[in-house]
């Protein structure tokens, strides 16, 4: 599998990215300028919303991570900009992921350790609540996608799935089919719902297969061009992962005294990447009625259950 980004804005704009290819159109001027900056080395994530709203996380050529956003709900920008009492940024910028619902009225945001969500569909809220016990996740979300008319998809790290997708019938059928296969929901790696267009989605399998439905005509060529690229990027990522694991095992075998340590250090992340934040917080006039934040230290609220499967 390879990391990808698919996001749709309300004004017919999109941003698609795989490790080796990027495609976008009709972006807000500020975002387009940032993406063409000579200082930009890597785009971590982009989320498009209503009007000209967006969020971008990126790394510059000196190795610093940045976050830029415009016209997002103030509760969300406060989460992104949160700092410790000593002034250090709390969010891990390279891991920040934000899903915006229709008209930015709802959202789900996480950096892998802390989460904030607001005004989610009741069935989704309930599904999240049932996976929290004594302030800790019992099965952390790995994918949350928000669509039109309170449609949503949740997949957890334990590969349980909860969805309500009456406006995305093709995707719902695909998920039902995935459930019937040996590897089940585990093979569903990434899904993006278009929050302003019925039946429009992009879904990526772990093997790199890319499926989509009801994309605006001007966006179809971009997604078709990405299909073979993501397959290639997935194979490259799998090969690289196998080589890293082989090297790790060789090191452990050659240094028996460190065998136990080697067995514990399987997470080869990006390490202590330097971070700084540039944020301009702008409220867009929306009043959101429910604010919930979940971390290792606390939880808040929920409602009834959605359809669940493993």
C-alpha positions as CSV (number, residue, x, y, z in Angstrom):
1,X,0.0,0.0,0.0
2,X,1.1,3.6,-0.4
3,X,-0.1,6.8,1.2
4,X,-2.5,8.9,-0.9
5,X,-4.7,11.9,-0.6
6,X,-8.0,12.5,-2.3
7,X,-10.1,15.5,-1.5
8,X,-13.0,17.4,-3.1
9,X,-14.0,21.0,-2.6
10,X,-17.5,22.5,-3.0
11,X,-16.6,24.5,-6.1
12,X,-15.6,21.7,-8.4
13,X,-12.0,21.6,-7.1
14,X,-9.9,18.6,-6.2
15,X,-6.5,17.6,-5.0
16,X,-5.2,14.0,-5.6
17,X,-1.8,12.8,-4.6
18,X,0.3,9.6,-4.5
19,X,4.0,9.4,-3.7
20,X,5.0,10.0,-7.3
21,X,2.2,12.1,-8.8
22,X,0.0,15.1,-7.9
23,X,-3.0,16.5,-9.6
24,X,-5.3,19.4,-8.7
25,X,-7.6,21.9,-10.3
26,X,-9.6,25.1,-9.4
27,X,-7.8,25.4,-6.0
28,X,-8.1,28.5,-3.9
29,X,-5.5,31.1,-4.9
30,X,-3.7,30.9,-1.6
31,X,-3.4,27.2,-1.7
32,X,-2.3,27.1,-5.3
33,X,0.5,29.6,-4.4
34,X,1.6,27.5,-1.5
35,X,1.8,24.4,-3.7
36,X,4.1,26.1,-6.2
37,X,6.4,27.6,-3.6
38,X,10.1,27.0,-4.1
39,X,10.3,26.2,-0.4
40,X,7.9,23.2,-0.6
41,X,9.6,19.8,-0.5
42,X,6.7,17.5,0.5
43,X,3.0,17.7,0.9
44,X,1.8,15.7,3.8
45,X,-2.0,16.2,3.5
46,X,-4.6,18.5,1.9
47,X,-8.2,18.9,2.8
48,X,-10.6,21.0,0.8
49,X,-13.9,22.3,2.1
50,X,-16.7,24.8,1.4
51,X,-15.9,27.9,-0.6
52,X,-12.2,28.7,-0.4
53,X,-11.6,26.8,2.8
54,X,-8.7,24.4,3.0
55,X,-6.0,22.9,5.2
56,X,-2.4,22.1,4.0
57,X,0.4,20.4,5.9
58,X,3.8,20.4,4.3
59,X,7.6,20.2,4.8
60,X,10.1,22.7,3.6
61,X,13.5,22.2,2.1
62,X,15.1,22.7,5.5
63,X,13.1,19.8,7.1
64,X,10.6,22.0,9.0
65,X,6.9,21.0,8.9
66,X,4.2,23.7,8.5
67,X,0.4,23.9,8.6
68,X,-1.6,26.4,6.7
69,X,-5.4,26.8,6.6
70,X,-8.1,29.2,5.6
71,X,-11.8,29.7,6.6
72,X,-12.1,26.6,8.8
73,X,-14.3,26.4,11.9
74,X,-12.6,28.0,14.9
75,X,-12.8,24.9,17.0
76,X,-10.8,23.0,14.3
77,X,-8.1,25.7,14.0
78,X,-7.8,25.8,17.8
79,X,-7.1,22.0,17.7
80,X,-4.6,22.3,15.0
81,X,-2.8,25.2,16.7
82,X,-2.9,23.9,20.2
83,X,0.3,24.3,22.2
84,X,1.6,23.0,25.5
85,X,2.0,25.3,28.6
86,X,5.7,25.6,27.5
87,X,4.7,26.8,24.0
88,X,5.4,23.6,22.1
89,X,3.0,22.5,19.4
90,X,0.9,19.6,20.5
91,X,0.0,18.3,17.1
92,X,2.3,16.0,15.0
93,X,1.9,18.0,11.8
94,X,3.0,15.2,9.4
95,X,0.3,13.0,10.8
96,X,-2.6,15.5,10.9
97,X,-5.6,14.3,8.8
98,X,-8.8,16.3,8.5
99,X,-12.1,15.3,7.0
100,X,-14.6,18.1,6.3
101,X,-18.3,17.4,5.9
102,X,-20.8,19.4,3.8
103,X,-20.4,23.2,4.1
104,X,-17.7,22.6,6.9
105,X,-20.6,22.0,9.3
106,X,-19.0,18.8,10.5
107,X,-15.5,17.5,10.7
108,X,-13.2,14.8,12.1
109,X,-9.5,15.6,12.8
110,X,-6.7,13.5,14.2
111,X,-2.9,13.4,14.4
112,X,-2.8,9.8,15.4
113,X,-2.8,10.5,19.1
114,X,-5.5,13.1,19.7
115,X,-8.8,13.6,17.9
116,X,-11.4,16.3,17.6
117,X,-14.8,16.0,16.0
118,X,-17.8,18.1,15.7
119,X,-21.5,17.8,14.6
120,X,-21.0,14.2,13.3
121,X,-24.0,12.0,12.2
122,X,-25.5,10.4,15.3
123,X,-24.7,6.9,14.2
124,X,-21.1,7.7,13.7
125,X,-20.9,9.4,17.1
126,X,-22.3,6.3,18.7
127,X,-19.9,4.0,16.9
128,X,-17.0,6.1,18.2
129,X,-18.4,6.2,21.7
130,X,-18.7,2.4,21.9
131,X,-15.0,2.2,21.2
132,X,-13.9,4.3,24.2
133,X,-13.5,2.8,27.7
134,X,-12.1,4.7,30.7
135,X,-10.9,7.5,28.5
136,X,-8.9,5.2,26.1
137,X,-9.7,3.8,22.7
138,X,-10.5,0.1,22.6
139,X,-10.4,0.2,18.8
140,X,-9.0,3.4,17.3
141,X,-10.4,4.8,14.0
142,X,-8.1,4.5,11.1
143,X,-10.5,6.0,8.5
144,X,-13.3,8.4,8.8
145,X,-15.0,9.8,5.7
146,X,-17.9,12.3,5.7
147,X,-20.4,12.6,2.8
148,X,-23.6,14.4,1.9
149,X,-26.8,14.2,4.0
150,X,-25.1,12.7,7.1
151,X,-23.7,9.8,5.1
152,X,-20.4,8.5,6.5
153,X,-17.9,5.6,6.7
154,X,-15.8,4.6,9.7
155,X,-13.2,1.8,9.6
156,X,-11.2,1.0,12.7
157,X,-7.7,-0.3,13.3
158,X,-9.3,-3.6,14.1
159,X,-11.0,-3.5,10.7
160,X,-14.5,-3.2,12.0
161,X,-16.6,-1.0,9.8
162,X,-19.7,1.2,10.4
163,X,-21.4,3.0,7.6
164,X,-24.5,4.8,6.5
165,X,-24.4,5.4,2.7
166,X,-27.8,5.6,1.1
167,X,-26.4,8.4,-1.2
168,X,-23.4,6.2,-2.2
169,X,-25.0,3.0,-3.3
170,X,-22.1,1.7,-5.4
171,X,-19.6,2.2,-2.5
172,X,-22.0,0.5,-0.1
173,X,-22.2,-2.5,-2.4
174,X,-18.4,-2.6,-2.6
175,X,-18.1,-2.6,1.2
176,X,-20.7,-5.5,1.4
177,X,-18.6,-7.4,-1.1
178,X,-15.4,-6.7,0.8
179,X,-17.0,-8.1,3.9
180,X,-17.7,-11.4,2.2
181,X,-14.0,-11.9,1.1
182,X,-11.4,-13.7,3.2
183,X,-9.4,-10.5,4.1
184,X,-12.7,-8.5,4.5
185,X,-12.6,-4.9,5.3
186,X,-8.8,-5.0,5.9
187,X,-8.3,-4.6,2.2
188,X,-10.1,-1.3,2.1
189,X,-7.2,1.2,2.7
190,X,-8.6,4.6,1.8
191,X,-12.0,6.0,1.0
192,X,-13.0,9.6,0.3
193,X,-16.7,10.7,-0.1
194,X,-17.5,13.9,-2.0
195,X,-19.5,15.8,0.6
196,X,-21.2,18.0,-2.0
197,X,-22.0,15.4,-4.8
198,X,-24.2,12.3,-4.4
199,X,-22.7,8.9,-5.3
200,X,-19.2,10.5,-5.8
201,X,-16.3,8.7,-4.1
202,X,-12.8,7.3,-4.5
203,X,-11.7,4.1,-2.9
204,X,-8.2,2.6,-2.7
205,X,-7.5,-1.1,-1.9
206,X,-4.3,-2.1,-0.1
207,X,-3.0,-3.7,-3.3
208,X,-3.2,-0.3,-5.0
209,X,-6.4,-0.9,-6.9
210,X,-8.4,2.4,-7.3
211,X,-12.2,2.5,-7.7
212,X,-14.3,5.6,-8.1
213,X,-17.9,6.6,-8.9
214,X,-19.8,9.6,-10.3
215,X,-16.8,12.0,-10.4
216,X,-17.4,15.3,-12.2
217,X,-16.4,14.8,-15.8
218,X,-13.5,17.3,-15.6
219,X,-11.9,15.2,-12.8
220,X,-12.2,11.7,-14.4
221,X,-9.0,12.0,-16.5
222,X,-7.0,12.9,-13.4
223,X,-8.2,9.8,-11.5
224,X,-7.7,7.6,-14.5
225,X,-4.1,8.8,-14.9
226,X,-3.5,8.0,-11.2
227,X,-4.7,4.4,-11.4
228,X,-1.6,2.8,-12.9
229,X,0.6,5.2,-10.9
230,X,-0.8,4.1,-7.5
231,X,-0.3,0.5,-8.5
232,X,3.3,1.2,-9.2
233,X,3.8,3.3,-6.0
234,X,2.2,0.5,-4.0
235,X,4.6,-2.1,-5.4
236,X,7.5,0.2,-4.7
237,X,6.3,0.8,-1.1
238,X,5.9,-3.0,-0.5
239,X,9.4,-3.6,-1.9
240,X,10.9,-0.9,0.3
241,X,9.1,-2.2,3.3
242,X,10.4,-5.7,2.8
243,X,14.0,-4.5,2.3
244,X,13.8,-2.4,5.6
245,X,12.5,-5.5,7.4
246,X,15.2,-7.7,6.0
247,X,17.9,-5.2,7.0
248,X,16.4,-4.9,10.5
249,X,16.5,-8.7,10.9
250,X,20.1,-8.9,9.8
251,X,21.1,-6.3,12.3
252,X,19.3,-8.2,15.1
253,X,20.9,-11.5,14.1
254,X,24.4,-9.9,14.0
255,X,24.0,-8.3,17.4
256,X,22.4,-10.9,19.7
257,X,22.7,-8.6,22.7
258,X,20.2,-6.3,21.1
259,X,17.8,-8.9,19.9
260,X,15.2,-8.0,22.4
261,X,15.5,-4.3,21.6
262,X,15.2,-5.0,17.9
263,X,12.0,-6.9,18.4
264,X,10.4,-3.9,20.0
265,X,11.5,-1.2,17.5
266,X,9.4,-2.0,14.6
267,X,8.0,1.5,14.0
268,X,10.4,3.3,11.7
269,X,8.6,6.6,11.5
270,X,10.0,10.0,10.6
271,X,11.5,10.5,14.0
272,X,12.0,13.9,15.7
273,X,11.1,16.0,12.7
274,X,11.4,19.7,13.4
275,X,8.1,21.4,13.4
276,X,6.8,24.9,13.3
277,X,3.4,26.3,12.6
278,X,2.1,29.2,10.6
279,X,-1.6,29.6,11.2
280,X,-4.1,32.3,10.5
281,X,-7.2,31.4,12.4
282,X,-10.4,32.7,10.7
283,X,-13.9,31.9,11.8
284,X,-16.4,31.5,8.9
285,X,-19.6,32.3,10.8
286,X,-20.7,28.7,11.3
287,X,-22.1,27.8,14.7
288,X,-21.5,24.1,15.4
289,X,-23.5,22.6,18.2
290,X,-21.4,19.7,19.4
291,X,-17.7,19.6,20.2
292,X,-16.0,16.4,21.3
293,X,-12.4,15.7,21.9
294,X,-10.8,12.3,22.5
295,X,-7.2,11.7,23.6
296,X,-5.5,9.3,26.0
297,X,-6.8,11.4,28.8
298,X,-10.5,12.1,28.0
299,X,-13.6,11.5,26.0
300,X,-16.9,13.2,25.3
301,X,-20.4,12.2,24.2
302,X,-22.2,9.9,21.7
303,X,-25.6,8.6,20.6
304,X,-27.2,5.3,19.2
305,X,-25.4,2.5,17.2
306,X,-24.9,2.2,13.5
307,X,-24.5,-1.0,11.3
308,X,-21.3,-2.8,12.3
309,X,-19.2,-5.5,10.8
310,X,-15.8,-7.0,11.2
